Amino acid sequence: MATLLQHLPALLVAVPLFAAFTLPLVGRTGAPARTAWVFLGALLTAATGLLLAWQVFAHGPLLYVFGAAAPHVPTPMDSGGIPIRIIFQIDALGALMVVIASLSSLAIILYSLASDSRHSGKDSFYSLLFLLVAGVLGMVSTGDLFNFFVFLEISSLSGAALVAYRVDKGQAVEAGLKYALLSTVGALAFLVAVGLLFAQYNALNIAVVASRLQFTPLDQIALVLLAIPLAMKCGAVPMHFWTPDAYSTAPSSITAFLVVSSQASLYGLFRILFSLYGHLLEFSWLTFGWFLIILGVLSMFIGVTMAIPQKDVKRLMAYHAVSQTGYMLLGVGVGLAVLGNAEALTAYGRTAMAGGLFHILNHAMYKGLLFLTAGAIFFRTGTRNLNKLGGLGHHMPWTMVFFMIGALAIAGIPPFNGFASKFLIYESVFRFSPFLSIIAMLVSILTLASFVKVFHAMFMGAARTEFAQVREVPIPMIAGMAILAAVVIVTGLMPRPFIDHMILPAVNALVDRADYIAAILGGH
Amino acid sequence: MNMTKIVRTTADVLYPFCLVFGLYIVAHGHLSPGGGFQGGSVMATGVALLIVSRSYTAILQRIRKEALKLCEAIGLLMFLVAALSGLYIGGSFLHNWLAGAGGLFGTPVAFGPNPGTFNTAGVVPILNLAVGLEVLGGLAVILLYMLSGLRENTP
């Protein structure tokens, strides 16, 4: 058991990869065996992730050196004090992302066991899904720049293939191609930046590069090439155009996980701005803070205004996903802007960042839930057009309840979790700039308005004759939605323990950059 | 698309050489430039050669997609099992426990400049072989799908 715990970071990626690679073989023995295997794989992946996160929150950051005789020693005796292997470095922020990915992957795989049961090609579908999960888990746990690029590519390519999986008269294929093209261009820019850093500092490990960084003109170019693709992948506004297409045409279970994959890119963006470039931006913390804030405000406002006129329910939710990403950027951006001002940082900077990071967890849960309910409705009615839907509350009571929970959470209504994180953002951002806080509240009101409209269009009204045959969705789909809904309610009712034991350590992991470097190189 | 008899015969003769050369690159991955991906690609070009020299339907009788997919899955699994074996035997994930231990690929590397011995490097050649199998299967399947749209019987 002790050895197993010791190897958790490796198993975190190895378990979903093993599930993905064995599926084509297991799938040959028939559908029941495949279903059982997929379920087991999802359960083990989630268990590994949660156990690992618990270890990190209870005992501090974890290191894992791949291929070494002793996996916990980052710098071998004969290497002259520098790490020479690929290292997984999971601190509280990484662990928070691992928790999100684990819970979300379990829920969506359970859901997809029923929602995709009518389709063909399930072997490759689940293989790609496990690859996507492995890619996201790898992105948030690696401590190596090139390794991050590899996992970014794994998640992008499998994500693009999954977006295009149900051809849907070519629409899904177009969206998949767009996603693949943009991800590849972004990843190539990222790779060039990694090359620029490697050429100057002879290292790929984030901590080592961070300790040697000089902020030469090449480093500044590298910073732009690292930050822009990641901002694009998380769907921040001037580069958000791929999200509505990809999110609306992908199978709903996949969309719910694409949200998590976008947030893994957001994690990468924060990691690079804080841990890699942190101290060098000293003279320009305010500038880079405002870079995140402006991206955030644009995303919030343009996302929600684009969402209001949409007719396609998943497209509408995709624009809301863009809008919610803005809150995370705003919260963490305010934290970055006041990083040089110790007084402001303790007064409201850390709270703003806590709000931003807590919103990542909350958003993954309620947005995933909303996409799953949209998928449930599409599963039974075959349409996503709001003008054609109506009166479904009579036939699908569970789906309606789950939709209400998700919609109230995204609009920031207490006691759901969206309120907890948005409240942290409002009150702390208000002390930084009242104007920004007012925009954030206005966006929340528009979100509520938009979801009231959707709720009315889908569930309210008299039962319609064309939906007379519509029934509640199968148990696995309800179970998948119930997992996410339970997390939404629990984190909404009792946010305090989550903030104290998960979110604040994650904030400290971002702010205290020296700890991240010391974990690899030792000393302070 | 059926090429002339000269092209078909040449392709037939070259096909085994492509496979053997690819396998050579895979097997010497730990000693010379190349390795799993490069060798696997060379082997897949052999399949491409067969496809362009004959019609798509004629090729399907010789090369089965199922077998190639199996090849891919086995390659991937082999990689993962080799990596996990390091974790089980001691050390860590991907730990090279075979190197210098005698037996399979276990000859200790001689000190100083030397041309290298085939029977060295421990787990690395096994990983190369796994990647080679995976790339052969994957690329060949991709080629088969991409070239399945070629028109038959063009003059």
Interface residues (C-beta under 8 A of the other chain):
Chain A: H7 A10 A14 L17 F18 F21 T22 P24 L25 Y64 V65 F66 G67 A68 A69 A70 P71
Chain B: K69 L70 E72 A73 L76 L77 L80 A83 L84 G86 L87 G90 G91 S92 F93 L94 H95 N96
